[in-house]
Amino acid sequence: MSRVGVTGAEGHIGSVLREGLSARYEIVPFTWTEQAFDSMAVDLSDATATAGIFEGLDAVIHLAADPSPTGSWESMLQNNISATYNVLEESRRAAVKKVVFASTNHTQHGYTMGGSPDELDLKKNFMLRIDDPPNPTSLYGVSKLTGEQLGRFFSREHGLQFVALRIGATGRGDDPTSAVGSPSEDYVRAMFISKRDITEAFALALEVDKDFLVAYAVSNNDRRIFDMRSTHEYLDFYPADNAEDYYPG
């Protein structure tokens, strides 16, 4: 069984993947602080602290980050950019075969954003493709684009396989209707990804044989604004769920 490290294992997506992938992989969790479950607490922005932590791993899922669209540059630099560089460098040094990186829909959100980072302007009516130019609306989006390009560099220069998943909207309740009546309802209905679908997306990313790949990770939502054709073709990801199925009638 392959040994897969998961950074940010205490977070929402980390918790979903620890449970959802445990039958297929030996999960090795890394967290920011000590947890009730077995994990290694480490500050990934500290290169000295990361030395040796990935020894014996076959792959790393890198989730740990400041996820706030309003986060400061100082936080993005430390927690998202420096930490991602350290994860990639330690993966290279430890001969890890692959890193799967949690990127974000916010890398292209400028094409569709409404009044805030969690709103859509439906009048813009875009169907976005992976190869459309980046259009971040926050330093968070910028930091994730930087992570994607760091991955491209490590793939080209060091032979580290790298898959970036531009993740949609997740929630602890696994139910998009929690946003009903809020300014973010349209955004969630377009970007929702279920626990089942996000687990499958990461499993496929761990198995795909690509040197470098960027793909979308959203459910099969009727209102989605991402063109999934390249994701279908290169990742073989066909999400099972649809935000609209959670709504009555």
C-alpha positions in Angstrom: 0.0 0.0 0.0 1.4 3.4 -1.0 2.2 5.8 1.8 0.7 9.2 1.3 1.4 12.3 3.4 -1.4 14.8 3.9 -0.5 18.3 5.0 -3.3 20.3 6.6 -4.8 17.0 7.7 -6.8 18.6 10.5 -8.7 20.9 8.1 -12.1 20.2 6.4 -10.7 18.7 3.2 -7.9 17.0 5.1 -10.4 15.3 7.4 -12.5 14.1 4.4 -9.4 12.7 2.7 -8.1 11.0 5.9 -11.3 9.0 6.0 -12.1 8.7 2.3 -8.6 7.5 1.2 -7.7 5.4 4.2 -8.8 2.1 2.5 -6.6 2.7 -0.5 -3.5 4.3 1.0 -1.5 4.5 4.2 -2.2 8.1 5.2 0.5 9.9 7.1 -1.0 13.2 8.5 0.8 16.5 9.0 -0.8 19.2 11.0 -0.2 22.7 12.3 -0.7 21.8 16.0 -1.0 18.6 18.0 -4.3 16.8 17.3 -6.4 14.1 19.0 -5.4 11.8 16.1 -1.9 10.6 15.4 -0.1 13.3 13.3 3.2 15.2 13.1 2.8 18.8 14.0 5.1 21.0 11.9 5.4 24.6 10.6 5.8 24.0 6.9 7.1 27.6 6.4 10.2 26.6 8.4 12.6 24.8 6.1 14.6 23.4 9.1 11.4 22.0 10.6 10.5 20.2 7.3 13.8 18.5 6.9 13.3 14.7 6.8 9.6 14.7 7.4 8.7 13.0 4.1 11.2 10.2 4.2 9.6 6.9 3.0 6.5 8.6 1.4 5.4 7.8 -2.1 3.3 10.9 -2.5 2.2 14.1 -0.7 -1.1 15.8 -0.8 -0.4 19.4 0.1 -3.5 21.1 1.6 -2.0 23.2 4.3 -2.5 27.0 3.7 -4.2 30.1 4.8 -7.5 29.7 2.8 -8.8 33.3 3.4 -9.5 35.4 0.3 -8.9 38.4 2.5 -5.7 37.1 4.0 -2.7 39.4 4.2 0.4 39.3 2.0 2.5 38.4 5.0 0.3 35.4 5.7 0.1 34.3 2.0 3.9 34.6 1.7 4.6 32.5 4.8 1.8 30.0 4.8 1.1 29.5 1.1 4.2 30.3 -0.9 7.1 29.6 1.4 5.4 26.6 2.9 4.6 25.2 -0.6 8.2 25.7 -1.7 9.4 23.8 1.4 7.0 21.0 0.7 8.2 20.7 -2.9 11.9 20.9 -1.9 11.6 18.3 0.8 9.6 16.1 -1.5 12.4 16.3 -4.1 15.0 15.6 -1.5 13.1 12.6 -0.1 12.5 11.2 -3.6 8.7 11.5 -3.3 7.2 10.6 -6.6 4.3 13.0 -6.7 2.8 16.0 -5.0 -1.0 16.7 -5.3 -1.6 20.4 -4.6 -4.8 22.0 -3.4 -5.2 25.0 -5.7 -8.4 27.0 -6.0 -11.2 28.3 -8.3 -10.1 31.8 -7.1 -7.2 31.6 -9.6 -9.7 32.5 -12.3 -12.4 34.2 -10.3 -11.9 37.6 -11.8 -13.9 36.6 -14.8 -17.0 35.9 -12.9 -16.8 37.5 -9.4 -19.7 39.5 -8.1 -19.5 41.9 -5.2 -17.2 39.8 -3.1 -14.9 36.7 -3.5 -17.8 34.4 -2.6 -20.3 35.9 -5.1 -20.8 35.3 -8.8 -22.0 37.9 -11.3 -24.4 35.9 -13.3 -24.5 38.5 -16.1 -20.9 37.6 -17.0 -22.0 34.1 -18.1 -18.5 32.6 -18.6 -17.6 28.9 -19.2 -14.0 28.9 -18.1 -11.3 26.5 -19.3 -8.1 25.5 -17.6 -6.0 27.2 -20.2 -7.7 30.5 -19.9 -5.3 33.1 -18.5 -5.3 33.5 -14.7 -7.5 36.2 -13.2 -7.1 36.1 -9.4 -9.3 38.3 -7.3 -7.2 38.0 -4.1 -3.7 37.5 -2.8 -5.0 34.0 -1.9 -5.6 33.3 -5.6 -2.2 34.8 -6.4 -0.5 32.5 -3.8 -2.2 29.4 -5.3 -1.1 30.4 -8.8 2.4 30.7 -7.5 2.1 27.2 -6.0 1.1 25.9 -9.4 4.1 27.4 -11.1 6.4 26.2 -8.4 5.1 22.8 -9.1 5.7 23.2 -12.8 9.3 24.2 -12.0 9.9 21.2 -9.8 8.3 18.9 -12.4 10.5 20.2 -15.2 13.7 20.6 -13.3 13.6 17.7 -10.8 11.2 15.2 -12.3 8.6 15.5 -9.5 5.1 14.7 -10.8 2.7 17.5 -9.8 -1.1 17.7 -10.0 -2.9 20.9 -9.1 -6.6 20.6 -8.4 -8.5 23.9 -8.7 -11.1 23.1 -6.0 -14.6 24.6 -5.9 -16.7 25.2 -2.8 -16.6 22.7 0.1 -18.5 22.7 3.4 -18.5 20.7 6.5 -22.1 19.9 6.0 -21.7 18.5 2.5 -24.8 20.4 1.5 -24.9 23.4 -0.9 -28.4 24.4 0.4 -26.7 25.9 3.5 -26.0 28.9 1.3 -29.7 29.5 0.3 -30.7 33.2 0.7 -27.1 34.4 1.2 -25.0 36.4 -1.3 -22.9 33.3 -2.0 -25.8 31.0 -3.1 -25.1 31.3 -6.8 -21.4 30.8 -6.2 -21.9 27.7 -4.1 -24.4 26.2 -6.7 -21.8 26.7 -9.4 -18.7 25.6 -7.4 -20.0 22.9 -5.0 -18.0 19.8 -4.6 -19.2 16.9 -2.5 -17.1 14.8 -0.1 -17.5 11.9 -2.4 -16.4 13.8 -5.5 -13.4 15.5 -3.8 -12.2 12.2 -2.5 -12.4 10.7 -6.0 -10.6 13.7 -7.5 -7.7 13.3 -5.1 -7.5 9.5 -5.6 -7.4 10.0 -9.4 -4.7 12.7 -9.0 -2.6 10.3 -6.9 -2.9 7.6 -9.7 -2.6 9.6 -12.9 0.7 9.3 -14.8 1.4 12.9 -15.7 4.5 15.0 -15.1 2.4 18.1 -14.7 -1.4 18.6 -14.7 -3.9 21.3 -13.6 -7.5 20.1 -13.4 -10.8 21.2 -11.9 -12.3 19.7 -8.8 -16.0 20.6 -8.7 -19.1 18.4 -8.8 -21.2 17.9 -11.9 -23.3 21.0 -11.2 -25.9 22.2 -13.6 -24.7 25.7 -12.9 -21.0 25.1 -13.1 -18.9 27.7 -14.9 -15.9 25.4 -15.5 -15.5 23.5 -18.8 -14.7 20.0 -17.5 -13.6 18.5 -20.8 -9.8 18.7 -20.2 -10.3 17.4 -16.7 -12.3 14.4 -18.1 -9.7 13.8 -20.7 -6.5 14.0 -18.6 -7.6 13.1 -15.1 -10.5 10.8 -16.0 -12.6 12.6 -13.3 -16.3 12.4 -13.9 -18.0 13.7 -10.7 -21.0 11.9 -9.5 -22.9 14.6 -7.6 -24.8 17.8 -8.6 -25.6 20.7 -6.4 -29.1 20.9 -7.9 -29.9 17.4 -6.6 -29.9 18.8 -3.1 -32.6 21.3 -3.8 -36.3 20.2 -3.4 -38.4 19.9 -6.6 
